[in-house]
Amino acid sequence: MTPVYLKQVLENNYGSYVRPFLWYSGENKELVAREIRAIADAGAKEFVFENRGGDWFGTDFWWDIFGFVLDYAKSLGMRVWALDDSHVNTGSANDSLAKEENACYRAINLRMDMVDVVGPIAAGAVSLPRRTENEKIIKAVMYRRDPVSGISCGKPVDVTGNIQDGLCLIDLEEGIWRIYYIMTTDPKRHGLFGSYITMVSKESCRHLINEIHEKMYEHFSEYFGNTFAGFFSDEPAFGNCDGQYGPNAYNLRLGMPDKMFPWWHDFPQRLAERYNSTPEEVMTLLPALWDNVAEVSAPLRLAYMDIVSKLWQENFSEQLGQWCSSHHVEYIGHNLEDADAHMRTGWGCGHYFRSMKGQHMSGMDIVFDQITPGISSFNHAMADSARERTSPFYHYTLPKLAASLAHQTPHMKNRALSEVFGATGWTCGLSKMRSLFNHALIGGVNNYVPHAYAIPVPKVFESQADRANAAGSVTPPGYCMTYLPPTFHAGGYNPQFGVFGDIIRHVQRVSHIITHGQHRPDVAVYYCAESDWMNMAPYRSIDDVAMYLSRGGYDFEFLPLDAIANECTVKDKRLVMANESYPALILPMSGVIPEVLLEKITAFAEAGVQVFFTDALPERTEKAVIDPAVLENIRVLPCETLGSALAEFVKPALTVAPELPDLRRYSFVGSDGVKGEILLNASCRDMTFTLPEEYGIFYNPWSNKLYRIDNGSVELAAQTLAIVYAAAADESLEAIPALPVKWQTLDLDYNIYTRSASEKEFRLLRADSKAVNLNIAENLTRYCGEFRYESEFECSDPAAYSTLQIPQAGDAAQLIINGVDCGTDFGPCCRFNIAAALKAGKNSLIIKTWDNPAYADRQDDKSIGYGSWFPLQPHGFTGNLQIG
């Protein structure tokens, strides 16, 4: 029996799951139309119009060009999305907050300065901290410091009224005292965020809608809900930072004295209600947000972050989502998630789940060099100012966050979206692109925004492309950026574009199956934002838990505290959330946990759910020390051996032999009740394993072919993805092609032809040549083109051979034997099934390969602009072929 949605993809009958960015930077309608056609040619049925580099949004020029985009897309049966601001990042409201009449909508942030003073002092004074004329001290408070630990403690002493003539007048008893000054921050400290909306004000967020959404609706209401699909938010932020990307953008937690934090006029009252206090008293407790104040810091920080993250949800995400729904369009996008920013302020959003609750799809992005295929269990170097990134977060955590939110939010309809490839550079070619897609797909992400189609061609080709026809005199002031590679079509100058379309179709097929399947995770993992918020004790990163579970063979789902506290129930000793259930809940080790979490997990354990902490049990809540007897039904498992330790209590839905840490899986069941598993070989080596007998169907989404599984045996090439089903295969199906036990070398000479990206016809490059390094032999280090290798070979026994491989290939290659297309495969080792093409006697052979502009589009010997440090792939291929 072939599962219903598998039948659909086999017939190339699937939904629309890919909507690339179309980067617009001032070009005319003719060139815009060209690029829209290229998007359609690659198999995408919609796109996101990305305004970049100009200040024309909301002008007659913009309304005219976007109206043309809508009309042209409509003529092709396509849908259009739009970025929800005049430029990245979402929040400038078309730069309107730079105007003084809109100053009331700008963010307010607080910072803290402090000084230690030893008493006794009578009738003394201390100087006030340095500050600008735009910074106002709103509270000055003194705390006594513990003489042993140095922790501030006791009752606060409000000395705000003692500020006079640049001094704070003091009378101190004996002891060590710390004086805290809480002040508003100068907007100049926040860079671009100095004139952005603030998520903690409903009116400020509404101003964005008034400036962007309402004006779009005023001009294009007839397209809403049909050709116009909706709005895309790109990396909105709290903005309480310097506005620069880099390490400091992410490491912004309460408990850090040098940081700034969001504030608004009603915060004293909000905090007082949460803290069961008065606004006046709460103001004297504010130093605990920055410094360790005994008995105050943990509950105050928890209350503060709970407030600001819920305000983002209500004021920004839900307000925008509700506006879009009422206007018959959808709201999508993503925040900046890197390096725990998803649970912090600054460039972050405070709480991943809350921040996108109003969207119609969850969101994430994989850009720059955030994933390097083959490096997943430790940090890797990046070609940016951060220098290193935490590989486990991008491999194991981020896609699961997106999928978990989509699964737990009914109005998202099981749709998790990822931007991919942005600013990754030309060295992200075809093989890397498919790998990056596969790494997101295996996490359950099923909608994509590839970045990008850009209308300007690479600079090296501008002379051929007549750039003068692109923008000319119509480019408004403010035009700056043109494109960030990779750009998929590049005005027709990217030879890899044809195969890019094949990759898009691969993604559409897998996404269709994910969308119409019900995820069935093995366990749930607590999303421990609250531990990070309090910053009062060490805690185990969710990245570690996600990595060790995945490498131990488990599929999982993240659960935030909101779900655990308010939505989860217990049925038949399983934790139930929305349409999913879990036999076990795993919590990352944390010295301090919220009291409500403690209450819930102890109740779950008593009801039969298996509850585990990694590494150690918690010691206290934000309010009190935990009685160990309360935790008697909760076990501890070592994180580093989580998979094997957990197996004693909970088995994964699928086990393979042997155990393979780099075999990733996503478990689902179709509407017809057939169980399925998406499998990814995340390593750089082939792997062979055995499945349980019930799995009889093997689907290769790249080739779009079904195979029969014999004796449970499966082979997966490096970085490839497949889907297996617990159903009997039709006996007429071909068995999974097995790799040859022995290979025979084909030492051939080739006529090598090439056609540069700017040429129409192929020309002979080398006659009767081995497959040599063309960078050396032909000095092609600044070349971009296609290559065609032609040769012949003899075969006396075609039945003895089924596979040909190119062990030292580049990005991708296509093989044609005797006029039969044997398909396209990806490097570094390309393999082809040749059983149907091979014949006795002489066989003709053609191998086609394609560059992208990585070698050609360079400035000062570097990849243009932003770019990765992935290695540049060879032109063509090198070395001998193998047949077996």
N, C-alpha and C positions, 0 to 999 in steps of 0.2 A: 504494500500500500504506500503510495506516494503522498506525503502530507500536502494539504490543500495549498498552503502558501508557497511551498516548494514547487508545486506544479506551476504556479503563476510566474515565479522568477525563471523557471526553465523556458517559459514562453516569452521571456522578456516583458512580462506584464507586471509592472511594479509602480509604486507611488513615486512622489517627488520628494527626495530627501537631501538634495544637494542644491545650494543656492550660492554661487560664488559672489565675492565682492567684484563690482565693476568700479575701478578707481577712476574717478573723474577729476581732471585737472584743467578744465577750460577749453576742451576741444570742440570742434564744430559737429554738427549733426551727422554729417556723412561718416566721420570716423567713429562716432558713438554707435551708429547703426552697424558698422562693420564689426565692432566688438560684440555687440548683442548677438549678431548672427553667429559669431564664433562660440559664444556661450551655448547657444542652441545646438550647434554642430557637435559639441562635446557631450551632449545628452542631458544637459541641465534644462529644467523647465521654468526656472525662476532665478532671480539674482538680486543682490543688495546693491543699490546705487550708493557709492561711497564718495561723498564730497571731500576732497583733499586739496589743501594748499591754496585756496582762494577765499576771499571774503564776500562772495557774491550771493550767498544763501539769502533768500527773501527778497532779492532784487528782481526786476523784470527779466533780466538775463537768465536768472535761475528758474523762474516760473516757466519761461519759454523752453529751456532745454529739458526740464523735467517733464513738462507736458509732452514734448516730443518722445521722450523715453517711454512714457506710458502708452502713447499711441502706437509706437513701433512695436513694443512688447505685445500689446494687444493683438496686433496684426499677425504675430507669430504664435499666438496662444500661450504666451508666457505671463508670469506674475512678477511684480516688482516690489521690493522692500526698500526702505530708505533709512540711513543713519538718522538718529533723532536729535542731531545738532549740526551746527555749521562745520564742525570739525571734531576730531578726537581730542580730548575725552568728552563724553557726554556730560553736560553740566554748565556750559557757558551761556546757554540759552541764546544762541546766535550772538554771542559777545555783548549781550544787552546789559549784563551786570556791571560792565565797565562804566556805564552811564550813571551819573550821580543820582538821578531820579529813581534808580533801582537799587540803591545801596542798602535798602531795608531787607533785601533778599539775600545779601551776601552772608557767608559763613561767619560765625563767631567762634573763636577758639581761645582756650585758656592755657597759660603756661605757669610754671612755678619757679621761684628762686628761693634760696634759703641761706641762713647763716647760723653758725653755732656760737653760743655765748656762754661763758662760765660765770655763775653768780657766786656770791651776792653782788648786786649792783643797785645802788640807790640813786634815783634822779639822774639816770644816764640816758644815752641815746645811741642808736646805730644808724649808719647811713642806709638809705634805700638802694635797692639794686638798680643797675643801669637798665634803662628802657627808653623807647622812642616816645615822641610826643603823641603817638597814636595808641600807646599802651597805658591802660589805667589799672592801678591796683584796686581790686574789688574786695580783698580780704587779707588781713595780716593776722596770723595766729601763732601763738607760742605753745610748744609741748615740752615737757620735761623728758630728757633722755635717760634710759636705764643705764646706770654707771657700769654695768658689766656687758650687756649685749649691745648697747647703743641704740636700741629701738625706742622710738618715741612712744610715750605712754601717758596714762593719766588723763585728766580733764584738760581740754584746750582752754587757752587764755586768749580771748579776742582783743587784739591791740590795734585794730583798724582805726579806732578813734584817736589813737596816739600819734598818728602820722601828721607831721607838721613841718613845713619849711624844708622838705627833703630829708627829714629824719623820722625815725620811729622812736619815740620817747619810751623808756623802759625802766621798771623797777623789778629786779629779779631776786628771788630767794636763793639760798645756797643750792648748788647743783649745776648740771649741764643742761642747757636749754637750746632748743632749735626754733628759730623764728622762720616761718614760712610766709612768703608773699605770693598770693594768687593774683594774676593779672591777665587782662585781655591781650591778645597778640596783635602786632602790627600786620595788616594784610600783606605787606611786602615780604614778610617771612615765608609766605606760602606760594610764591611764584605764580604760576598760571592759576592756581586755585584761589588766589586772592579775589578774583572776580567770577567765582562759580557759585552755583546754588549750594544750599546746605540740606542734607538729608533729614535733619532733625526739625525742619520747619515745613509744615504742610503748604503754607502759602508760598514759600520759596520754590518748592517742587512744582506747585501749580503754575508758577511763573514760566517754568520751562515748557509746560504744556501750552500756555498762552502764546509763547513766542515761536514754537515749532509746530506742534500738533494741530492747534486750531488754525494756524495760517495755512498749513498744508490742506486741511479739510476745506477751508474757505475757497481754495483754488481748484481742488481736485476731488470734490466730494463724490462726483459721479463714478469715480474709479474705485472708491473705497469698498472693500468686500468682494471685488472681482479682480480687475487687473492689479490694483494696489493691494498688497497683502498685509502690510503693516510696517512697524518701526523696529529698528535694531539699536539698542544701547550698547556703546562700546566703552568699557572700562570706566564707568562712573565711580566716584570715590568720595570718602568723607573729606579728604583734602587737607587734613591737619598735619601737613608736612611741608617740605620745601618745594614740592612740585617737580622734583627731578627723579627720573628713573634711576635705580641703583640699589645697593644693599640697604641704605637707610629708608628706602621706601617701604620695606616690608617689616623691618624689625621695630615695630611701634606698638608697644604693649604698656598697659598700666603697670605702675611700679618702676618706671624708668624716669628719673628726675629731669632729664633734659628734653623730654618730649612735650608736644602740645596736644590738647584733646578738645573734641567738639563741645560746644556749649550753646545754650539758647536761653531766652528770657524766662521761660517757665521751668527750667531745670531745678531750681531750689524747691519748688512745690512738688515736682514729680519725685525727686529724691526723698523728700520728706515723707511722702505717702508710702514709698517703698520701705523706708527705713523706720517708719513709725515714730517720726520725730517732727520737729517744726522746721520751716525753711531757714530760720535764723540759726538754729543749731546745726543743721546740715552744712551750712556754709563754713562753719568752723571745723568740720570734719574733712573738707576737701583735700587737705594735704595727703590724706591716706590714698588718694588716687595715684600719687607720685612716689610716696615714701612709705615705709613700713611703719604703721601706727598700730600698736597692739590692740586687738579686739575690734578694730575698725576697718582695716584695709580689706580683708577678705569679703565681708558682707557689703561694704560700700562699693567696691570694684564690681562685684557681681551685680549689684543693683544698677550701677551706672551703665555697664555694658548691656545689660538686659534692656534698659530704657533706650539707649541709642540704636541698638540693632533692631528693636521693634519699631522704632520711629522710621528707620530706613524702609522696613517692610511696609508700613502703613502709608507713609507720606510719599515715598518714591515708587517703589515697585507696584504696590497695589493700586495706588492712585493712577499711575500710567496704564496699568493693565485694565483697570475698570473703564478708563476713558477709551482705550482701544476697543474693548469689547462692545461698549455702547455705540461705537462708530463702525462696527462690523469689520474690524481688522484685528490683527494679533500683535502681540508685543513680545519680542525676543531679544537676545543679546547675552553679554557675559560681563563679569567683573574681573578685576585683577586678583588672581588666586594664589600667585606664587609665594613660596616660602612662608606659609601660614598667614599670608595677608588675608585669606578668606575668613579668618576669625579675629582680625584686628582692624584698627582704624587706619588713618593715613591714606595710602593708596588703596587700602583694602575696604571691605564691606561689612566687617564686624561679625557676620555670621552667614556662612554660605547659604544655608537653607532659607533663612528669613529674607535675605537680600534679593532673592529672585522669586519669591512666593507669588507675586502678581503676574509673572511672565507666563506665556502660553507654552514655552519650552524652557527647560533648564539650560544653563550655558556654561561654557569653559573655552579656553583656547590652548593650542599647542603651537607656539611660535618660536622664533629665534632658534637656538640649539637646545631647547628644553629636553628633548628626547634624542639620545644618540642610540640607535638600535645596536644591541649587544652590550650596552652598559646599563644595568638596571638595579644593582644592589649596592652601589656606592656612588659618591658624588662624581660629577664629570665637569671638565672645564668647558666654559662657554666663551664665545667671542664677543663678550660685552663686559661692562664694568663690574658685573657681579663675579666674574672670573670662574666661579664654580656654582653649580646648581645641584640640588638634591634629587638625584635620579629617581629614587623610589617614589617621591611625590608624584611625578609626572607619569610614571609607569603604572603604579598600583593604586594611588589615592584619587587623583583628580578625575579620571573617567568614572570611577565608582561614585564620587560625590554627585556628578551630573546625573548619572543613571538613577541613583537612589532618590534624588529629589523628584525626578520625572515619574518614577514608579509610585511615589507616595503622595503625589498631588494630582487628583483626578482631572482637573481641567487642563493639565499638560498632556493628557492622552498618551502617556508613555513615550514622550518625545524629549530626548536629550540632545543638545546641539553643541558642536564644537567648531570654533574657527580653527583653521589649520594653515600652516606654512608661512604666515605673515613674517616678512623680514628674515626668513631662513636663508635666503641667498640662492644664487644660481646653483651652488653645489648641492642643493636639495633637488636632485633629479628624479627620474621616474622610479627607480628602485627605492629611494628613501621615501618618496611620496606614498607609495603603496604600503611600505612598512609603517609609516606614521598613521595612515588611515587604519591599518589593521590593529595597531596598538590601542586606538580609541574604540574601534568596533568591539574588541574583546571585552572591554569594560561595560558594554551595553549602550554606547553612544550611537545614535541612529539618525542624526541630522547634522549637516556639515555646511560650513561657509568657507570654502577655500579662498585664500588670499594670495594672489588676486589676478583678475584681468585688468590690465592697465592699457590705456589707449596710446600713450607715448611708446615708441619703440625704443629698444636699447640704444644708447648713445652711439655705439659703433655703427649702427645702421641708419642713423638719421639722414645721411646724405642721400640714401636710396629712397627714403620714405617721405621726403618733402615735408619736413616738420613745419615749414611755414604755413602749411594748410591746417595745422592742428589748432592753434589758439589765435595767433595773430593779434590784431588790435583789440579783440573782444575780451582778452584776458584782464580781469579787473585787478586793481592793486591788491597786494597780499598773496598773489600767486607765488608758490615757492616749490613745493614738492611735486615730482613727476611720477615716480614709481619706486617700489621696493621689490626686488626680485625674491622669489621666482614669480614671473608673470607668464601665464600659461600659453597665451597665444602670441603675445609680443608683436602685434601687428602683422602676424604671418612670418615672423623671423625666428620662431622657436621650432626647430625641426621635431621636437618631441611632442608637439601638440596632438598629433593623431593618437598616440598611445595614451596620452593623458585622458582622452575621451573614453578609452577602454577601461582605465582605472575608475573613472566616474561611474561607469556602468557596473563594475564590480562592487563598488560601494553601495550603489542603489539596490542591488540584489540582496546583499547581506542586511542592509538597513530595513528592507521590507520584511525579512524574516524576523528580525529583532522586534520590529514594531508590532507585529501580529502574534508575538509569543508572550506568554506570561513568565516573567522571571521567577526562578525557584532557587533562591540562595540557600547555602548550607547553614549559615549563621548570620547574626546581626552584630554590628560593631558600633559602640557608642561614639558619636561625634563629639569629642570632648572640648568644645569651645570654652566651656565654663572654667575648665582647669587653666587654660591659657589666659583667660580674662583675669582671674584672681592673682595669678603669678606669685603665689605664696609658697609653693613647694614644687619639687621636681615632678614631672609627669612624663609618661611614655608617649612619644609622638604617634599619631594615628598612621603616619607613613610606615613606621616600623611594623605595626600590627597588620596593616594592609599587605606589606611585602611578605612577611613570614607566613601569613595565611595563604596568599597566592602561591608562593613557592612551595608551600606544603600541600597544595592540591585543592584548596577550598575556594569556593565562590562565596561572596558575602555582599551585604548591603549595610550602608551607614544609617544609623538612626540618631537624629538630634534629640535633645532633652524635651523639646516641645512634643515630639511624637511619643516618646517614652512616658511622659507625664500625663498627656492629655488624650492620646489616641490609641495607644496599644492596649490590647486585652489579652487574656490567656484562655486558650481553648485546647483541651487534650494535651496539656503540658507543653504547648507551643505558644510562643509570643506571636500575636497576630497584629499586623499593621496594614491597612488598606487591603490589597489583594494578595499579600504575601504573608508567610508565616515562617517562624524560625524556632528550631529546638533549643537554641542556645543564644545567649547574649554575652559578648566579650567586651570588657571595658579596659581601656589602657590604664596602666598604673598611674595613680595620682595621689599625692599625699593629702590633698584637700578636695572634696567633692561637694556639690550642692546638697543641702538637706533633702530637697524634694527627690533628688535622684536616689539617695540612700533609702528613702521610704519606698520608692517604687521597686527597686531591684530586690529588696528584701521580701516584698510582697510577691514578686514574680518567682523568686526562689521557693518560697513556701507553697506556691501553686504548682510547682513541678518543672518550671523552666530552669534549664541549667545556666547558671550565671557564673562567669569567670572574670577575675582580674588578671592582667598580666603582671608578673614579677612580684607584686606585693599588694596587700590590702590597704585601703585608705586609712588614715589615722584620725581625720577629723572632717567635719563639715565646716561651712563658713561661720557656724555659730558655736560649735562645741566639739569636744573630743568624742570619738565614736567608741561606744562600749563594744569590745571584741565579741561579746556574746551575740550581738545583733547580726554579725556577719557569719554565723556558724554554718549557714547553708550555702555559702559562697566559696568557691575554690580559687586557687591561684595556680597559674600556668606560666612557665618561663617563656618569654616572648621569642627568644632566639630559636627555640625548638617548638614553636607554637603548633605547627602542623602535626608533628608526630605526637606531641603531648595531648592535643585535642582529640586525636583519633581514638583514644581510650574511651572517650565519652560520646563523641558525635562523629559519625562517618560522613565523608562527602558523598554527594549523589552519584559521582562517578569516580572510580579509581582505575588507574592504569598500571601496567607493569612493563618495565620497572618504574620506580618513582622518578619523575623528571621535573626538577625545580623550574625549568624554563618553559614548561608546557602550561599555558594559561587556558582557562576555561570559563565559559559563560553558559549557565544552565537555564533551560526554558522548557515550557510545554505549550504546544500549539492549541488552537481552539478545537481541534479534533482529538485532543487528548494525547497526542504522540509526543513523547519526550525527545528533546534534542539537546545537543551540546555543541557550542561553537568552540573550536580549538585553535590555538595559535602557538606555533613554534617561535617563541620570542628570542631564541638563541641565534647564533651565526653558524650553527652546524645542523646537519640533517638529524632527524631523530626517528627511531622506530619503536613502537610500543604496541601493547595488546589491550584491546577493549573487552569489556564483558560481552558475553555471547549475544545478549539481546540487541546489541547495536549492529544492524545489518546494512544500513544505507550510508554511503559516503558522498557528500556533495562538495565539488570544487567550484566555488563561486567565481574564480578568475576565468576558468574555461567554460563555466556554466554547464558542467557535465555531472551526471550521476554515475556512481560505481557501486559494485557489490563488495561488502566486506567479508572476506573469507577467514574463518578461524580467528576473528577479532584483530587481525594484524593490520596495522596502519603505519604508513611512512609519511612524514611531513618534512618538506624541505625547509631550510632556514627562512625565517621571517614570513612564512606562508600561513594562511588561515583556511580552515575547512570546517564543515558542519556535518555532524553524524547524528543519525536518528535511531531510536530504539524501536525499529520496525523491520520486518522481513523485507528483503530486497527481491524484486522480480528476478527470476532466474535468467531472464534474457539479458540482464545488465552485465556489462563487462566487469571483471574483477579489477580492483585498484591496481594500476600498473606498478609492478615491483621494479626497484632499481636493479640493474645488472650486478651480478656478483663480481664479474671481471669486465674490465674495459680494454678495448683495443685502440691504440693511437692511430689517428688519421693525420699523417704528415703531408699536408697538401700545399700546393702553390696556388696563388690566387691572382686574378686580375682584380685590382682594387679600384673602384670608381668612387667619385665623390661629387657632391653638389653642395656648394656653400649655401648658407641661409638666404643669400641675396641672388642666387642663380636659379634659372629655370631648368637647365639641362645638366645631366651628369657628364663628367669628363674622366678619362682614364688618369688615375693618379700613379699607380704602380702596376707593371705587367710582370706576370710569373713571379710573384713575390710571396715570401712567407708573411704570416700575420705578425708584423713587427710593431714596435713602439713608434707610432707616427709622429709623436712630439719630437723624437730624436731624428728619425729617418727623413721626415719631411718638414721639420721645423714648424709644427702646427700649434704652437703654444698660444696663438692669438686667433684661432680658427673656430668657426661654428658651422657645422654642416651635417649632411647625411653621408653614409658610406654603404657601398654595396660590394660584397665579396662574391666572386663567381669562380667556381672550380668544378672538377669532376672527380669521381672515384669509382673504383671497381668493387663489386660485391658478388661473391660466388654463392652465398647462402643467405638470402634476405630473411628467411625465417629465423635465423640465429640472432637477429638483432632487433631490438625494439626501441632503443633510446639513443639519442645523440646529445652530447653535452659540450658546451663551451666553457672550460674550467676557468678561463681568465677573461671573462666578458666585462663589458662596461655596465652602463645603466640598464640596458635592455637590448634584446635582439629578436629578430624574426627569422625563421628558417623556412626555406622553400626547397623541397626536393622533388625533382622531376615535375615541376609545375604545381605540386601539391603543397598548399600552405600548412605547415606543421605548427603554426601558432607563434605567439610572442611570449617570451619569458624574461625574467629580471635577473640581473647580475647580483653578486659577482660570478655565480655559476648558473648559466642558462641551460635548461634541459628541455628536450622535445621528444614527443612520441612520434617515431618515424615508421611504425609498423605498417601503416596503410600507404606509405609513399615509396618505400624502398623496393627495388626490383633487382632481379639478377642481371649481371653485366654492368654496363656503364650507367652511372647515376649523376645527373646534374645537380648542383648545389648552389643556392644563393643565400647569403646571410646579409640582412639589412640591420644597420644600427643608426642611431640618431644622437647627435649632441644637443645640449641646450647652450645658451650663450655664456656658460661659465668661463670658458677660456677667452672668449672674444670681448666680453663686456667687463673689462677690468680697467681700473685707473690706479696709477702708481703701484702696479703689481699687486693690487688687492681687489677682492671682489667688491663690486660697486656698492657704496652706501653701507647699509646694514648687510651682514652676510654671515654665513656659517663658516666654520672651519672644517666642515666635512671635506674629505679629499675629493679633488676633481677626478672624475672618472676618465678612463682612457678613451681616445677616439677609437671606434671600431672594437677590436679585441686583439689579444696577443696570444702567442703559443699555438699549440696543436689542438685539434678537436679530438674527442673520444667517442667511441661507439660501442654499444654493448647490448 
